[in-house]
Amino acid sequence: MAAALSRALKLPGKKGSQLGEYDPLTQADSEDESEEDDLVLNYPRNGLGRDSCLGTGSSKLRGCRSGRLVGATDEAQDEDEEEDEEDEWTERLPSKPRQDRDDMKGGKYWRHRDSSRERMGEDRGGAGTSGAAGLGVHISDTEEKKLRVKNAVRSAFFLVPLVCAMLLVLLCAFLIPCKKGEQQWERALGEAGGVTPPPLALWDVDGDGAEDVFLGVTGRTNETHSAQGNKVYSAVAVSAVSGQVLWRKVMKEYVSYIQCGLQNSVHFSPVCLLGGKSLLVAVNGTTGKDLWQLPLRNIESQAVLLPDLEGDSVPDLLVATLPADNSLDLALTLISGQKKEVIGHPVPFNLTGQGKLIGPLLHETQKGAYYILFGLGNIQAISLRDIYIRATGKIPVSQQLRKKDPGWEALKEPNSSSLIHIYRGTECVEFLLPLVAGFGNNRNSLDNVSNLNSSRSDLVLVYGEKKLSVLGKRDLRKEWTFSSAPIHSQPAPGHFNNDGVLDLFLQHSANGVMTAVVIDGASSHPLWTAEFVCPHLVLETSAISTSTGKSAFLFWASDPIRAQKNVTKTTVAPGVSAAVPLIRKLFLMHPAYPTVLLELASTTDTAVTSAVSYQEHQKDATYITVSSRPTPGSEPGSRILKSMSLKAAIAKGQIVRIGETDKTGGAVKPGVFEVNTFFRRLAFTR
């Protein structure tokens, strides 16, 4: 062979051929070496080829060495020739540039081989460029740019939506300001109606997380030919956050009762009931538009939410009315929640008691039987089953209403009617309320949750103006009785200690001194007492649940009377000069610091009713007051609706100390910083 002969004779041979020259020996050698050059160019730089024993290409093995290109013929070689070729590859491979190969072969032929190998890499399952790179073949600049553009487009398709999503989250979380209500606002709504409390209710109807305010308002107009003269009666819904009027509903008569919380099965919006003397109107709580009206005669009470009486899966209602002929004292009227009409006819009762109307209230016994509590100066009960039978002459469809409690039925007097006498005495009943936390803050709700909590609880009974008793929910017998000076306002249930039993905050006054007392709900023992100058104001106390597990109590009073040792306590004479306006102050008391009060506000207005509206998102509460503000001259006063954030008021509140010693005689004087830190960290819960 020519190649073997050249090596044997130590002839270098001619590595490349030029046009126009021909040497048989060197030409033969050149042909063989071109094949060897092909092997060299096809041999990967890492020592592994597609046809090697460790390569990922063809499974064809050639002694763990690189094979020839496709289409090349195999030639048998001896061991010496193979060793020489290996040495030659080792010397030529690292530093042989492409330009030399282009010189050795035509550039056109080399590019053809590159493209062919790239296509072979794609056919073998590898990416075009990566496969070529694995074979040691360089791609052109144009193809490399196209690949970069393609990768950039892919990256853009992934990154652009991701960046847009991140910007949207940041925009919602930080850039869009949260809607915050005013810390304090007040609105003049109509004219003052004396000291008679107007109807007030709370319910969230605009979806902002705060309970909005519903108020009965009386205004005046220049028209004198109307049935009410120049007076205009209406119900107003006011946003608890901003104080803006949401809607106003003009009524034909004075609004005596406002209740919210009924669910509308058609529009899924809360329903508010507006009760007058002869008309019951249901309106959409969000818009104030009429849903239905029901004319009734002599409505004397709020509506009571009842279980389903007719089997239509819609709760029904009950109200107390006076009969048309006025021969009987009271009647109970059932109202269909589905048909919006009276069920049967009113059920009359010949009550002999005197005093103000008590109830009606729904009570569920431990046996699951329902009874209605009501009375005039006393308390009587009748089974809801008996009321339905007497109104319709039919047996109730619901199995639950067919139940009777044997223990309650045994309380009936022999040879008497179906009435059960719960309390009958010479002293008239002043208050009857469920022993439920927060009941006094939003007592005009008609939702199922509030209804169940109220109907399954113990009852607080205030009678004779001086006695307070708790009636057990099992048999409504008195568990304990507490006697005091005349009680003028409804007790407020709340948690003062850690025994889990609701305690009672009450106010009583005598000889120009108002005394505030917290009664232990388990034992009737006084837990806290403080004395104040009588504010000449009858206003219910509000008990608010806090994050500490105990309740904070809000009440109105004048300046506190501090107890002093060895000094006779003086009282304020009731005949103080009327020329000096009496300043009334709103105090907050928390059981954690019983010797410290926070003065939140002071005013010369006459507050007639109050309520607490919760704000779930801010863990805050707003204190709502309705006051009568006199105006100069002969013009009637204005009705002022005022809202105040409790957190904001606490931050600006003034510390008032009402005691310096505890029961053991030890000094108790918490520092100002300690008290301020505690109250500013206080959060309010429902």
Buried (B, 14 or more C-beta within 10 A) or exposed (E): EBBBEBBEEEEEBBBEBEEEEEEEBBBBBBEBBBBBBBBBBBBBEEEBBBBBEEBBBBEEEBEEBBBBBEEEEEEEBEEEBEEBBEEBBEEBBEEBEEEBBBEBBEEEEBEEBBBEBBEBBBEBEBEBBEBBBBBBBEBEEEBEEEBEEEEEEEEEEEEEEEEEEEEEEEEEEEEEEEEEBBBBBBBEBBBBBEEEBBBBBBBBBBEBBBBBBBBBBBBEEEEEEEEBEEBBBBBBBBBBBBBEEBBBBEBBEBBBBBBBBBBBEEEEBBBBBBBBBEBBBBBBBBBBEEBEEBEBBBBBBBBBBBBBBBEEEBBBBBBBBBBEEEEBBBBBBBBBBBEBEBBBEBBBBEBEBEBEBBBBBBBBBEEEBBBBBBBBBBBBBBBBBBBBBBBBEEEBEBEBBEBBBEBBEEBBEEEEEBBBBBBEEEBBBBBBBBBBBBBBBBBBBBBBEBBEBBBBBBBBBBBBBBBBBBBEBBBBEEBBEBEBBEBBBBBBBBBBBEEEBBBBBBBBBEEBBBBBBBBBBBEBEEBBEBBBBBBBBBBBBBBBBBEBEBBBBBBBBBEBBBBEEEEEEEEBEEEEEEEEEBEBBBBBBBBBBBBBBBBBBEBEBBBBBBBBBBBBEBBBBBBBBBBBBBEEEEEBBBBBBBBBBBBBBBEEBEBBBBBEEEEEEEEBEBEEEEBBEBBEEBEBEE
